[in-house]
Amino acid sequence: MKMIRRALLLAFGLSSFSLAFAIMPFVEPSHEAYYHLGVNASTILLAASASFLPIWMLGAVLFLLAERYSRLWGPIWATIIFSAPWILLKNCAWTWTWTWPVPRWLSMVVLASPAAIFGIVSYFRPGAAGAIFRKLQRLAAVLLGFLALSGAVLLAEFAWCLWQARDLNPPFHSAGASASAGSAARHPRIVWILLDELSYRQVYERRFPGLKLPAFDRLAAQSTVFSHVVPAAIMTEIAVPSLFSGLPADAIGVSADGRLHSLRDPRSGAWQSFDPKRTVFQDARADGYSPSVAGWFNPYCRILPDILDQCFWVDFPQYLQPGQSWQTTIAIPLRYLRSSFATGLRLGNVDERVEREEAPGHIRDYKEIKAAGDRMLADPSQDFLFLHLPVPHPGGIYNRRKMAFTESGGSYLDNLALADQYLGQVRQFLEERGQWDSSVIVVMGDHSWRTQRLWAGRPGWTPEEQQASDGGQFDDRPGYVVKMPMQEQPARVDTPFQAVKTRALLDAIMSGRLRTAQDLEAWASAQSGQ
């Protein structure tokens, strides 16, 4: 019995160490892992258990075999000791430095070096090698015992956080239509389209040779194009709430139940309360509009309760979906662990294997959000629409030459072509209903294409992306285009414009202070000095 308890203890420490990268995001004080999830806490618990328990049980069996059979003692402990640096590297790569992909060569060096060094020591000092290994084994056993204690604390905190997030996604309740037929006739419909990671430079300033974006060109021919927009933030989860509230931010504060409660001012460092009733959507309701949202990544239906008339959002990561069976939930982490062992020499948060696994979910997200947005566009009572699409955000899910979705080989430029196709479909949809000319159309990026900040050099980075970005150079200007009602001529705003003032811009349109492209151009130019 003592041998079994010892094996279970050591195996618990080993599994805690091996899976720290998967558990840590769910116990961090920021609670951002819960912020982006659209599933219940029970789903997370089931998926985590399906990952943790097999490794724990396998480890216990191995430690029991090592205790019972002396021939297995050395190989089993050698495998654990020599792989420890690689496991540590994996945890660091996925938990703290996820924006930096670990090169394959470094992964292989870290994995092979301990065994190689010990082999060299054994060759030159064979008598000392055995004593060194026994010392390493005793040290490893002590560390695994400590890790078991730490893992128990970590899992207890994990369980507590899951309990706090037990009602993570309550059913959405419509706030009720706020606009009457008469008021709807008196104001223009506003369609606000956010294309994730839309770059001004790639669309309008220095387009990749041969890349055709007819819908963007047609839009520019009768809209106001902003050529020097300063993004609200470089990360979507910060930029979008900043756009909604008009508050500058460089970080978000999330409660244990996954709700957004504050934004941090980048200038003063002070935390400012995020109040759904002090956003552009409440402004829209006050002006007689019926606001609706269909979007990606941010939990819109959770952070804007009692404000919206209709809401749809798709969570992240895509592999955990609401309503999926428990068998599917369990199979996902087991399949991931199996593929991790099979291709374990590849590390980094965005490698080719991960991209292949995420592409189907990315495609599904696009289709689901587009379908929800189309339903809202078809409802004439919904006259203030915010549509957040997951393109042209990498990875590539489209083949512009075949005009078809793809799970591999796509690029940012392909996704730009898909974004253009979507924009053209929205325009056709509104034109067929006689609503395009009279509507306000806002098309923008939450941030630009984060080349060297995030994507350049990663597996999946294509030669044409390298060429289009001038070797991964980062241009922070997001695309930003506004078509005013009945606008027929192009206009430009070349002075710097803070994207965080988008709420003020929309408020000015809804209140009637901005009616023409000339009004908009004058207002935007005046804002550059403030």
N, C-alpha and C positions, 0 to 999 in steps of 0.2 A: 504493500500500500504506500509506503514511504517513497518507493521508486516511482510509482505512478504520480503521486503528488508533485514530486520534483520535476518529472517530465512535463506535467501540465503547466507548472509554474514557468519553466524555461520556455516552453512553446508559446505561452501567453506573452512573454516578453518578446519573443521573436516575431510573433504576428503583429504585436503593437508597433514594433520597430519597422517591420516591412510595410505596414499599411498606414503609417503616420501621415503620409501625403494625402490619403483619401479621407482621413478623419479630421485633420487639422482645420480645413476650411469650415467645418460645421461647428467648431468650438471657438473660433476667433471672435473677439469682442465686437468686431465690425458687423457681424451677422450678415455679410453680403451674400454668402452662399444661399441663405434662406430667402433673401430679397429677390433672387432671380428664379426661384422655383415655383412651378405651377402645380405641384403635386402635394399630397398630404404627407405629414411627418411619418406616418406609418410606412409609406413607400420607401422613404429614405432608410428607415430602420431595417426594413426587409432587405433592401439592396446591400446595406452595410453588413448585415449578418451573413448574407450569402458570400461576401468576400472574406470576412474575418474567421468564421467558424471552420471552413475547410483548411485554411492555413494553420489554425490552431491545432486541429485534430491531426493533420499531417505532421506537424512539428512534434507533437506528443509521441506519435508512433516512432518517428526517427530517433528521438531522445531515448525512448525505451529500448529500441534496437541497439543503440550505442552502449547502453548500460549492460544489456544482457550478452552481447556478442562483442568480444574484444577486437575481432577483425574489422568490425564496422565502426568502432569508436573513432579511429583516426580519420577515415574518409568523411564521416558525417560531420565531425567537428571542424575538419579542414574546410569543407564546403561552406559551413556557416561563417567561420572566421574570415576566410579569404574573400567571401562575397559581401562582407559588412561594409567596406568602403563604397562599393557600387550601390548598395541599398541606400546608404547615406546620401550619395550623389543624386540618386533618383528622388529621394524625399526633398532635397534642397531644390532640385530642378523644377519639381511640380508644385512646391509649396511657397517658396520664397522668391525664386528667380524665374517664374514661369514665362516672362517675356524674353528670356534668353534661351534658345534651344541648345541643348548639350550636343556637341558634335559627336558623330559616331566614333571617330578615332579616340576622343577623350574617354568616352564610355568604355571602349575596349581596353585602353591603357589602365583605367582604374580597376576594371574587372580582372585583368591579367597580372597586374604588377605585384600584388601580395603573394600570389603563388610563385611567380617568377623569382621574387626576392628570396622567398623561403627556399626555393630550389637551389639558388646560388649559394646560400648559407649552408645548406645541407651538403652541397658538393665540396665546398672548401673546408667546412668544419662539421663533419658528420657526427662527431661525438656531442657537439653542443646543440645540434638541431633538435634532438628529442627533448632536451631540457627546456629549450626556448618554446617549443610547441606546447609542452605541458603548462608552462607559465601563461602562455596565451590562452589556453583552454580554461584555466582557472579564472583568469581575468574576464574572459568572455562569459563564463557562467555567472560571475558576480554582476556584470553589467546587464545580463539578461534578467536576473532577479530584480535589479533596480528598474529596468524597463517594464517589467511586469507590474511593479507597484505604480510606476508612472502611467502605464497603460490603463490600469484600473481606474485611476483618478481621471484620466482623459475620457474613458468610456462613460464614467459617471457624469462628467460634464456634458458629454455628447447626449446622453439620455435626458439630462435636464433641459438642454437647449431644444431637443425634439419635443419635450413636453410644453415648453413655452410656445413652440410653433405648431401646436396641435391643430389650431384653427387657421392654418396659413392662408387658405384660399376659400373663404366663405362664398356662397353663391352671390353673383352680382345682382344688385337690385337697381332697376332703372330709376333715375330721379324724376322721370315724367317729362313729357314734352313741354317746353317753355315758350314755344313760338306759336302763335295763331296763324291762320292762313293769311289774314290781313297783314300782320307784321312781316311774314315771310316775303310778301310781295313788295314790301317797302325797302328791304335791304338785300344786298347781293349775297349769294351763296359763297361761302369761303371753303375752299378745299386746300388744306395744308398738307403737303406731301413731304415727308422726311425720308430721303434715300440715304441709308446708312453708309457713311464713309465716302460721300460724294465729293470729288475733287474739282474745284473750279479750273485748275490748270489743265487737267486731263480732258475736261469737257469742252472748254471754250478757248483756252489760251494756246495750248500746244498739244493738240490732239495727235494720237499715235497714227502714223501713216496707214491709210486704208481702213481705219475705224470709222464706220458710218453711224451717226447719231441723228437721224432725221427729225425725231420728235423734239430733241433738245434744240435743234436749229430752228424749227418752226416756232417753238416757244420763245426763243430769243428774238425772233423777228417781230414779235408784238408784245414784248414784255420789257421790264426794267431789270437789267443784269447788274449785279453788284460784283465788282471785280476784286475787291480788297476787304473781305469779311474776316473779322477776328473771331475765331470760334469761341463758344462759351466754355468749352473744355475739350480735352483730347480723348476723354473716355465717355462712352454713351451714357452710363448710369449717372454721370455728373452733369453732362451737357444738357440732357433733355429736361430734368427738373429745373435747371437754371433757365432754360428757354421758357418753360411754363410759368415760372414765378417772376422772372425778370431780375432775380437775385444772382449776383456773381458768385461763383462757387469753385472750389478746388477739391472738395471732398463731400461725401454725404454721410449722414448719421442714420443708422437703421436700428430699429428696436428688435427685441428677441423674437417677435412674431412676424418679422419680415416687412415691417411698415416703415416708410420713409418719414422721419420726424424732423430732420434739420439739414442745413447746408452750411458749409464753412466758408466764410468770406476770405478770399485769398489775400486781401490787403491787410485786414486787421487780425485775421485768425479767429475771429469771434464766430460762434455758431448762431445761425439764424433759423428760426422755426420755419418749417415748410408746412404751410396751411393750404389744403386743397381749395378752400374758399377764397384764397388770395392768389389765384392763378388766372390765366387767360380764359380758362373754361368757365369759371364763375363770372368773369367779365362778359363772356359771350351770353350766358344766361340772363345777366342783368340787362343786356341790350336786346333781348328778345330772340336770341338764337337757341337752337337745340344742338348742344355739342355731343359728338360721338367720337370714339377712338377705336382704331384697329391697329395693333402694333406688335413689335418684336422686342424681346429681351427685358424691357422694364415692365414691372407688374402693374400696368395701368389701371386695371379694374380694382386693384387693392389700394393704390395710393391716391385714387380720385373717387372715393366713395361718395354717393349722394350728390354727385356733380354732373355725371354723364347720363345721357338718355340711352345710349347703346355703348357697349364696350366688348372688345375681344382682344386677347393677347396670347402670345405663344411664349412659353417659358424657355429657359436655358439651364442646363444642357438639354439637347433634343432627345437624348436616349431615355429620359424619364418623362413619360407622358401621362396625363390624367386618364384614368379609366382603364389602363392596361392591366392585364391579368397578373396575378402573383407569380405565375410560372414564368411569364416574360420578365418580370422584375428581377427574379432570382437568376434567370439565365444570362442577363446582361453582364453583371459583374463576373460571373463564372467564365463567360466567354472572353471577357476582357483579360482576366487573369491568365487564361490559357494562351491567348495571343501574346500577352506580355512575356510569358516564359518562352514562347516560340520565337519571338523577335525581341527578346529582352536586351539585346545589345544596342537597341535604338532607344534613345532617351529624348527628352525635350517635350514640350507641351503640344507642339504642332508638328508632328512628323508625318510621313506619308501614310502610315497605318491609321493614325488618328484622323487625318483628312478623309481617307476613304470611308471611315466609320461615321464621320460627321456629315458628309455630303448628302446622304439620303434625308437626314433630319433637316438640313438647311433647305433642301428642295421642298420638303413637306411644309416647313415653316412659311416659305414664300407663297406656296399655293394656298395654304389656309388663310394667311393674312390677306392675300389678294381677293380670295372669295368673300371673306368677311367685309372687306372694303367695298367690293362691288355691290354687296347687298345694301350697304349704307348709302352708297352713291345712288342706288335705284330708289331709295326712299326720299322723296322730295321734302319731307318734314325735317330731315337731318341736314341742316344748312350750315353747320360748322363742323367740318370733318378733319380729323388729324389721322393721317395714314402713315405709319412707320414701316417701311419695307426693308427686308434684310439684304438688300443689294444696293450698290455694288460691293458690299462688304465681302472680303475673302473668306473662305476659299472659293475658288471658281466652281460654279455649279451649272454653267451654260457653255455651249459651243456655238459661237456666233456664226461660224461658217456653215454648220449644219442646221442652225436655228433650232436647237434641241437641248434639253437638259442633259447634263453629264455628271457622273460621280467621280471622274478623274480627268485630269488634263486641262481643266478650265482655268481661267486667269481673271484677275481684276478687270481687265479690258473686256473679257467676255461678259462679266457681270454688268459692266457699264452698258453693253449692248442690250442686256436683259432689262436693265433699268429704263433704257430708252424705249424698248418695246412696251413696257408697262405704262410709261408716260403717254405713249401714243394711243394705247387702249383707253386710258382715262379720258383723253381728249376726244376720241371718237365717241365714247359713251356719252359724254356731255353734249357733244355737237348733235348727236342723233336726237337728243331730248331738248335741243334748243337752249341749253344752259351754259355753253362754253363762253360766249361773248360777255354775258352779263355777270359771270362769276369772277371772284378773286381767286387766283391760283398762286399759291406759294410753293415753290420747289426748292429744297435746300438740303444740305448735308449737316449732320450733327457735328461732324469734324471732317477733316480731309483724309486722304489716303495716307495711312500711317506707315509709310515705306520703311525707312531705317528705324523708326520708332518701334516697329512691331514685326513687319513681314519680310523685309529684305534679307536674303541669305538663308531663309528657312527652307526645309524640304518642301517642294511644291512651288517655290519661287521660279518663275519662268523667264527665259531669255527676253521675251517681249516686254515683260514687266521691268526687267533690268534696263532695257533700252528706253522704255517710256518714262521711267523715273530718273533717267540720267545716272544710272548706277546706284539707285536707291536713295537719291536725294529727297528730302522731305520738304514739301511745300504745304504750309499749314492752312491755306485758304480753302474753306469749303465752298461748294457751289451754292449760289443764293440768287433766285430769280423770282420776281413778283410780277404777275399780270393783273393790272387793274381792270375794272369793268369797262367794257367797250374799248379797250386799248387796242390800237391797230399799228402803231409805230414803235420801233425799238427805242430804248433809252438805256443809259448807263449811269451808274454811280461809281466813280473811281476813287472817291475819298474813303478812308478807313471807316468801316461800320462794325460796331460791336454786335455780334449775334445775340447777346443777352438782351438787347433792346427789341427783340422780335415781339415780345408781349406788348410793348408800347406801340410798335408799328401796327399790330393787329387791332389794338384798342382804338387807335386813331382811325383806322378804316371802319371799324364797327360803329364808332360814334359819328361818322360822317365828316370828320375833319380832313380826311384824305379821300378824295373822290377820283382824281385823275393821276396819270403818270407824272404830270408836272408837279402836282401836289406832293407826290411821293418823293420825287427827285429833290425837291427843295427841302422837304422834311429830313430826308436821310443825310443830305449834305450838311444841314444845320446840326445834326446829331454828332457828326465827326469831331466837332470842337468841344463836346461836352464830356 
